[in-house]
Amino acid sequence: MKTNRYRITCDTQMLTPAVHEQGGTIVQETTRTLHVYQTPLQIIEENCWRQGYATYKGRIDAARNMLNYQKRVPVVINGRDTACFPTHSPNRHECAWVFTSHISMFTEEPLPEKLATAITWNGTRMPLNISLHTAEKQFNRTNNLLRFMQSSQAAN
């Protein structure tokens, strides 16, 4: 299925840049896969605004300020529980976004390179173009950001 725009939901597992000439994004959900003509970063930026009236840049600045993350900063999309991390710098074409609430574990695929694969709670295997160490670090950083935001909201 192809669409022009995409709304991130609780079913969104991963946004991967499409590699064919049409470009865009391959969206992996719990029960289906979509092709969206927006880039992964365009989807993230639009959904930050649509689901919380805050800009992507504002959310990145807040995360940097709260937890002193400078590179590959995770993003909380809706201000509560939907968060994702970039596999690379968000401005690089190969950057995918992984939604942590779906991740059961990571494994390392030995061949052809030692790269991580995310395994979701429903058993979907999503290859990542990063090392196991980087995947686990990004996963932990995203969960730290979520916990920090949830504890800040509870204190108010």
N, C-alpha and C positions, 0 to 999 in steps of 0.2 A: 504494500500500500504506500502511495506517495502523497505527501501533503506539503503545503507551503509553510505552515507554522505548527509549533508543537507546544502544548501545555504540559509541564512536568507534573506528574501525579505520584501517588504513593506506589504505583506500579513501575515507575521508571527505574531501570537498573543501571544503564550505561548509555552515554552518548559518545559515539565513535565517528571521527571524520570519514566520510566516504572517499574512496580512492579512485573511483571512476570519473570520467570526464564531466558528468553532471554535478559532481561535488556534493556539498551538503553534509548531512549527518545520517548515520544509521543509528536508530534508537532501539535499544533492547529493553523491552518491557517483560513483565513476568509471564505473559501469555502470547505475545506477538512481537514482531520486528517491523519497524517502519522506516521509510526513507523520507527525510524532511529536507527541503531545499535550503534551509538556514544552516549556517555553520554551528558547531557545538557552542562556541562562545556567544553567538547571536541568540541561541536558545536560552543559555544561562542568563545573559543580560536582560532579555525580555521578561523572563520569568521572575527575576529578582524584583522588577518593577510591578508586574502584574499580580504577584502574590505577596505583596508587602509594602508596596509604594516606597521602595528604597532602591537606589541605583546599585549596580554591580560594584562600581568603584567605591561607593560608600560602605558596602558590606565587606569588601576587601580591606579598606582602611580600618574599619572597626576590628576585624579579626587580627590585623597586624598590631593594632594598639592593645588589644586585650591580651594576646598571647605571644607577642613578639615574633610572629612568623613573617618572614620576608619574601620567600620564594615559594612558588606552587601553593599558594594560600587556599585552604578549603573555603567553601561558600555554604552558608545556610540559606536555602532558597525561601522558605516561608516563615522564617523567624521562630520556628518551633522544633520541627523534627526531620525535615527533609534537607539533607546536607550531602554534598559531594566534594570530591577532590580531583584536581587535575593531575594527569600523569606526567605532564611536561609543563613548560611555560605556556599559559593560555594563548599566547600569540603565535605559537608554533603550530604549523598545520597538523602535525601528528598528535596533538594533545587530545586525549579522550577524558571524559568525566565519569567517575565511578560513584554511585550512590551507596553509601555505607550501610544503610538499613537492610540491604539485601544480601550482604556479604556474610557467608558462614565461615569461610576460611580462604587462605591463599596457599597455593602450591607452587613449586618451582618446576618448570619444564626444562629438562636437561638439554634437549636438542631442538633446533640447531644452536640456540644460544640459551644461556641460563636466564630465562624470563619468567615472570610471575603469571599465574592464571588465577583469576578470582572465581571462587565457587560460591554460588548463591544458595540460599536456603531451599530453593526448589530444584537444585541440582544442575542448573545451567553453568557451564564452564565458559568464562569470558577471558580470552587471552589478553594480556596487557603488554605493552612494549616498554616495560620497566623491570627492574630487578625485584626479587622477593623482598629484599631489605627496604627498598623505596616504597613498595606497595604497602608493607606493614607500617612503615613510618607515616605515610600519608593517611592511612586508615586511623591510626592512633591520634594523629593531629586533628583529624576531622571530629572524632569522638570527643576529644578534649574541648574543642570549640563548642560542640553541642552542649556538653555538661556545663561549661562555663556560662553559656547563654541561658540555659535553663535555671541554673542557680541564681543568676542575676535577676531573672524575671520573678523567681519565687521570693527574692528578698524585697522586691518592690511592692 
